[in-house]
Amino acid sequence: MTSRLLLVEPSATMRYVLENYAQSLGFAVVAIGDYKQAEEALHQQFRSYGGDFAGVLLGWSIVPDEGADALIATLESQDFVDLPVVVMSTDMRAETRAWVAGREHTAVLAWKEYQSIDGLLQRLLQSPVDSNDTFTSKFDNADINVLIVDDSVSIRFALRDLFELQGYKVSVASGHDEALAIAQQNSFDIAVLDFYLQDGTGDVLCRKLIADPKTGHLTCAMLTGTYADHIIKRSLRAGAVECMFKNESSELLLARIDALSRFVRQRKKLASEQRRLDELVDALAGATMVIDANDVISYASQQASSMLGFDSQSSLLGLNAAQIVDLAAVKRASDGKFRNQWRDATQGLVNVVYRQLVLEDSLDIVLNFKLMPGGAVASTPAAVSSPATDIVNSLKLPQSSMAFVSMLKTYLDNLNPNSESVSLLVMDTYAATANGEMQPSNNIDGLPEMIEAALKNVYKRENHVAKLGDHRYGFLLRHSTEPQAYLLTRKIMQVYNALNTGADGISLSSTGCLLGVSANKDKSAAQVLRLSAQGLEVVNQRGKNQALLLDLRRMLPVYASTQKS
């Protein structure tokens, strides 16, 4: 596909010259003379297949222009910060060079040297874009992701430049609402919050960030221009661990951020050690459950939850033990080894052999168990089944998905590091009626059949598309690079949203979860499908037209955000 460039230049003569030259180099060019229209074109590019811009040729405005300022702000925003830009300048003033130097994937070229643009474009468009490596520095702080919230443009970008020079990854927000939205979509370690914002105060924002399970891990620091006691007290009571002052020296400000970074790293290290300890317990003790004095399951290892068909350890915790084990038999017995029948996550019977231990000075009972061969007990004579059949039945998937599940299992069993990559996209589909009511697409007569046929027509590899539920679909995407998988995800969801339902007043939307099959070869097909379903639940709580890139733990908007940084 021919690479598309967005050319923005008010001068018709210059625009004509550069458009023709870029086309002679093999590029498709969209030439626009108005900065405001160019900004709108950036936001609209994802609306149609193949409409993405590979780069921007930007004629730098030498006079104050609100449209140009808005376009510059958009190019600095989260959605477009990785888009390559060549700035065409007539005077190479310091302001122009400073902006180019401060933005990744950006170069500047004098208009009189426009025929040198070929080399610049080749370098910018061919260099790998990695959103995880936004700044190269001698400082080893790339593991810390910082969010700066300040309604002053000069302050937030000055802080951004200061922190980036120290190697930190930095994003900025101008206010309360924008900060909440950005924090929901990204994983930050530290948030630096201005106390007085135009749409609220920093202590209120701090409370909301800490109270939200998705952002509650954030370490918050308050930034204020005054040493007033009541502001410091409000900040600390809201959960901020540090108060910083705008008139402090850069060295002192950086020392405070460095101290917070050490705290964050130590917390991450402790969490990692806790996970390793849990894994060690799993490895040594195997499938283990603890039943407390109230007959509640107070602990369950990962193996225990997996063996009994639960999605996670937390799914078992808090359950009444009688739902799983033969509690009467457990209470009758003392320490020893026993055989019995328990119930799994679907309340089906399984044969187990277990060791029972009553802890000294405690009423807790420890059960270490394993399934016996042929552990599932069928109520009727068991039919001969394949692994795919077992997965479909245990996950309660439609029988029509059998070939799809079998294909997923084949990829998990046979992919090697030198082969192409495969990712699993699971997608929920929704429809909105004329009155704005949002509901699953299967609630509207005739719509499910039309959707299934249309989606199978989008990706035509045999057995790579299947219906996984009433309004849920699965895609096995083959690709050579990760960005291709993200692009396929976005395009498939856009195609669904643009379907013509044939019904008046019906609009479509979707959510998705993308998981790398190649990167999860240590998991079974059932575990991969369960993990994707859990990720999809997270997306559905956040809103429509987004996909969770589960391996990256990042949200991918189906359409670019119209918010400006």
N, C-alpha and C positions, 0 to 999 in steps of 0.2 A: 504494500500500500504506500502511495506517495506521501511523504511527510508534509504536513500543512503548517504554514507559518502565518502568524498574525502580524501584519505590518501596520504600524500606527504613526502617521505623519501628517500634520495639518497642511503642509505645503504640497499642492497638487503636483508641482514639477518634480520635487524630490521623491514624492511617493511614486510617481510614474516611473522614474529612473530605477529606483530600487526594486519595485515590483517586477519590472521586466528582467532585471539582472538576476534576481532570485529565481524567477521562473526558468531562465536559461540554465540555471544550475540543477534543475530537476525538481524544484519545490513547487507545491501548490500554495498560492498566496492569497490570503484574504486581506485586502488593503482598505483601511479605514482612515478617514481624515479627522475624526472627532474622538477625543479621549473618552468621553462618556459612553459613546457607542462601542468603543473598543472594550471598555470594562464590561458592558453588557454581553458582548460577544464571548468574553472569557467565561462568564457564568453560564452562557447558553450552549457552550461547545459540547457538553456531555449529553445533550438532549437527543442526539441522533447518532446512529452507528457510524464510526469512522470520522466523527466531527472533531476529535481532539486535536489541539494544537501541539506540535512538537517543540515550538519555540516562539519567541516574540522579537520582532524588530521594532525597537521603540525610539522614535524621534523625540529627543529630550526637549521639553518646553523651556525656552529661555525667558519667558515672561510668566508672572503669576497666573495660574489657571486652576480653578477648583476641580475641573474634570481630570486634569493631569495628576493633581494631588490624590484624588480618589483612586485613579488607576495605579499609582505608585503604592498606595496603601494595600490595594488588592494583591499586587505582586509580592508584597511582604507578608500576606496572610498565610495561615496554615495550609489552605487548599492549594496555593500557587507558589509557595516558597521554593519548590524544587523545579519549577518551569524555567528552562534556559532562556536568557534574555540578552540580546545584543543592543546596547544603547548607541544610537547614532547621534553625535553631538557636533555642533558647529564651532563651539568655542572652548570645549574641554575644561570648563571651569571647575574649581575645587569641589563645589557642591556635587557636581556630576560624578567626579572621580571618587568622592567619599561614599556615595550611594553604591556605586559599582563595587568598591572594595569591601563594603559591609554586607553584601548579599552573595550567597553561593550561586554557582552556575551562571555568572554574569560577566560580560566583557563590554568594553567601550571602544568605539571606532569613530574616527573623524569622518565626516561626510565626504571630504575630498579623497579619502582612501577607501571608498565603499567597495571597490573591486577586490579588496582583501577580505571581504566578509566570508568567502568560501571556507578558508582555513579556520576562522573563528567558529563558524557553524559546525564544521566537522568535529572540532574539538569539544564543543559544548554538547552536541547531540549524541556523540558516541561515548562520552564519559559516563560511567555508571553512576546513577543517582541512588543514594542510600540515605533514607530519611533518618537512619539511626546514627549517621556520621555527619552531623551538620557543621562541625567545626574542627579543624586540625590545629593542635596546639601543643606546646611543650609541657603543659600542665595535664596531669592525669586525672581529670575530673569528668570525663565523658560518661561515667556511670551515674552521674547525678543530673536529673532533669528538673529544671526550675521554671516555675510560672510566676511572672511579674504582673501585678494588677495595679494600674495607676491611671487616672484620667488625664494626666498631663502627658502629651505626646513626647515632649523633650525628655522628661524624667524616665519614662518607661523604656525609651530606646537608648538613652544614655546608660541605664542600668543593664539593658540587654547587651550592649557592646562591651561594657566593663566585665560582665560575667563570662561572656563568650571568649574574651581574651584570656581568661583563666581556664578555658576548656570546658565549661559547663554547657549543657544543652539548654537552650532558653526559648520559651514562648512568652508572648505578651497578650494582655487583655486590657481593655480600656474601662471596664466597669463590672459591676456585680453580676448581671445576667450573662454577659459574655464569658466571664471567668467560670461560672458554673457550667456553662455549655462546653467550654474547652476542657475543663477538668474531667467532665464525664466521658469525653472522647479520647483522652490520652492518659498515660500513666506518669504522674509527676511525683517527685520526692519531696520538694520544698516549694512552698507558695509564699511569696513576698507580697503582702497586701497593704496598699495605701489605706490609712484609716478613714480619711474623708474622701468619699467617691460621690460623683454626681447622682448616682442612683442608689445610694445606701452608704452604710459605714462598714469598715473593715471587720469589726468584731462580729457583726451579723453574718457577713460572708464567711468568716472563720468558723462560726458555729455550724453553718449549713454544710460546709465542706467536711468538717469532722464528723457530723451526724450521719452523713450519707455513707452507706456501706461501700459504695464504689470509690469514694475519695477519702474515707476515714483514716487511711494510713498516712495522709499528708502531714508533714511537719510545717506548721505555719509560723511565719514571722511577720510582725506588724511594722509598717513603715510610716513614720509621722514627722511632721515638721515642728512639733512642739514637745517639750519635756513635761507637759502637764500630768500630774499624778493620776487624775481621774481617767485619762486616756490609757495610761499604762495599765491601770487596774482593770479597766474594761477589756483590754486586749488579753491580759493574762487569764482573766476569768473565762473568756471565750474559748480558751484553749491554745492561744499562741504561746510558743516557748521562748520567744525573743522579741524585743522591741528595738528597732533600728531607727536612726534619725537622719533626715535628709541632709542636714548640714555637717554630718560627720565626714571625715576624710575617706578617700577611696580605700586606703590601706585598712582602716578600722572596719569599714563595711565588708571588705573581703575577708577579714579575719573572722567576723561574725558568721558569714556564710560558710567559711571553711570549718568552723566549729560545728555548725548544723550538719554539714556534710559528713563529718566524722561520726556524729550521732546516728545519722541515717545509715551509714555503712555498718556500724556496729549492730544496729537493729536488724539489718538484712542478714548479717552474719549469724546472729542468734536464731533468726527464723530458718536459715538454711541448716544450721546444726540441729534444730528441732525436727526438721523434715528428715534429716539423716538418721536421727535417733529413732523416729517412727519407722523408717525403713529397716533399721537394724532389728527393732522389736519384731517387725513382720518376718524378717529373714530367720530369726532365731525361734520365735514362738509360733510362727505360722498363723493359721486361722484361730484367733482367740477372741472370746467375749467375756465381759465381766458383768454379772448380775448383782445389783446392790440389794440392800435390806428391804427396799420397797418393790422388789421384783421388776425393776427397770434396768434395761441394758445401759450401763454407764460407760462402757468402753467397748470398741470393736476395732480390730485391726483391718487394714486394707484387704488382706487376703480373706478375712471373714466376710466382709461385705461383698467382695467379688464372688466368692464361692456360693453365697446364698442369693446371688443375682441382684444385689442392690447397686444403685448407681455410685454411691459414695459411702464413706464411713458415717457421715452425718445422717444418712438416711436410716441407719440402724439405731443411732443414739436416741435415747428417750422412749423407745418403744417398750411396751409391756412385754416381758420375756415370754409370757405364755403365747404370744402371737407367733413365736419362732420355735421355742424348745418345748419339750414335754416337761413343764415346770413341776408337776406333781412327782415325776420320777426323779428329777434333779434334787428336789427337797427331801425325798425319802432316802437318798443315797449319801454316803460319805465319800471320802477321797477314793479314787479308783478309776478303772477303765471300763467303758460301757458302750453298748450299741443301742440305737433307737432311731425313731423316725421324727424328723423336724419338718418345719414348713419354710419354704423359700420366699422370695419377694412376691411371687405370684400366688402364694398360699398353696403351692403344689407340694406334695410330700417328697422328702429326700431321705435316703438312708445315710446315717452318719455313725462314725465311731469317735468317741470323745473321751478325754481325760478330765476328771473333775477334781478341783482343789478348793478347799475352804481355807481362806487366809486366817492366820492366827490373829486374835484380838480384833476380829472383824466379821461381819455377817456377809461380806461379799463372797461370791462364788465365781471362780475362774474356770471357764470351759475352753479347752484346747481341742479342736476337732478337725476331721477331714471327711470328705464324702467317700463312701464306699463305691467300688466299681459298679456302674449301672445305678448311680445314686438316685436318679429320679424314679419315683414309684407311680406308674400309670394306673388309673382307675379302670382302664380297659386294656386288653392285649395291645402292646405297643406295635405300631406299624414301623416298617423299615424306613428310616429317615436319613437324609443327608445333613451335613453340617449347616448348609444354608437353610434347610427346613427348620432345624432346631432354632436358629437365630431368628427367623421370621416368626416362628410361633412364640418364642420367649419375649420378643420385643413387640408382639402383637401388630406386626406389619401386614399389609395386604398380601395375599398369596401371589398376586401378580408381580410382586417385587422380588421373587425368588431368584430370577436370573441376574438381577442387579446385585443382590447380596452375594451371590456366587462369584460374580465378576470382582467385587470388592475384595472378597477373600482371596481370589486368585492373585490380585495385585499385591496384597499384603504378603503372600507366600512366595512370590516370584520376583518382585522388583529388586534390582541390585543398584549399587551406587553409580554405575556407568550408564544406566538406562535413563530414559526420559522420566520426568516426575509425574505424579498423579495426585490430584487433590479431590476431596469430597466436599461438594457444596450441597447443603440442605437448606431448603427455602420454604417459608410459609407464605401463603398468598391470601390477600384480603381484598374486599370490595367495599366501596362507600356508596350508599344510596343517595338519591337526590337531596334528602334532608340532612346529609352529612353523617349519618349513622354508619360506623365502621363495623364490619362483621366478617368472619371467615368466608372465603369465596364459595365454599360448598353449600352455603345457606341459600344461594340464589339458583333457582331451577335452570338447568341446562348449562350453567357456567362451568362446572367441574369438567365435563366432557370436552368442552371447547378449549379450556386451559390446558388439559393434559395433551391433547392433540397438538396444540400450538407449541408447547414447551418441548415435546419430543421432536418437533420439526426444527427447533432451534439448534439442537445438538444431536446430530444424526448417527453417532456411533451406536452400533447395536448393543443393547443391554447396558448402556451407560446413562440412561435416564429412566426414572421410575417414580411412581406415586408411592409415598411412604406413609400416607395418612389421608384424612378427609380433605385437608387443604395444604398438605406438605408434599414436597417433591425433592428428589435426590438426583445429583449429577456427579458423575465421575469425569473429571476434567483432566485431560492429558496435556502436558505443557513442558517446555524446556527450561523456562525461568519462572521464578516466583511472580514477578510483575505481570507475566502473561496470565497467570491464574487470577490475579486481582482484576485485570481487565476483562477477562471472560466472565467473572462474577458480576461485575458492574453491568456489562452488556446484556447478560441473560436477564437480570432483574429489570433493566430498562426496557427490554423487549416485552417482558410480561406487563409492565406498567402501561405500555403503549398499545396493548391489544385492544382491538375493537370488539366490544362485547355484544354489539348489536342491540343493546338495551339502553333506552334513554335515561340519562341521569346517573349511570353507573360508572364510577372511576375505580381504578385498580391501584394497589400498592403492595409492597412485599417486604419481607425481612429475610436475612440469610446468615449462614454460618459457614465459613470456609476452613477446612482442616486438611493439612498436608498428609496424605496417605503414606507417601514415601518417608516422611519424617516420624511416622508413628508405627513402624514395622514391629515394634515390641509389643503392640497391643493386638487383641483379637478383633475380628470384624464387628462383633457385638459391642466391644468396648469403644471402638471408633464411632459407631452409630450412636451409642449412648452419650458419648462426649459431645458429639455434634448437636444432639438434641438439647443437652444442657446449655450449650453455648447459644442456641437459638432462643431458649427461654430468657436468657440475659438480654438479648437484642429486643425481644418482644416487650420487655419491661421499659425499654428506653424510647420506643417509638418506631414508626414505620420508615421504610426506604433507607435502611442501614444494614450493613453486613459486618459481622464480627470476624476478623482475621484471627482465628483462635491461636495459631502458633505465635503470632506477634502480639496478641492481646490488644488489638487496636480495632477501632471502628472505621469502616469504609462507607462514606455516604454514597448513595446511588447517584445523586446529583450534587455538584459542588455547592458548598454553603455560600449564601449571599452576604454573610457577615464580614465586616472589614476589621482588620487589626489596627 
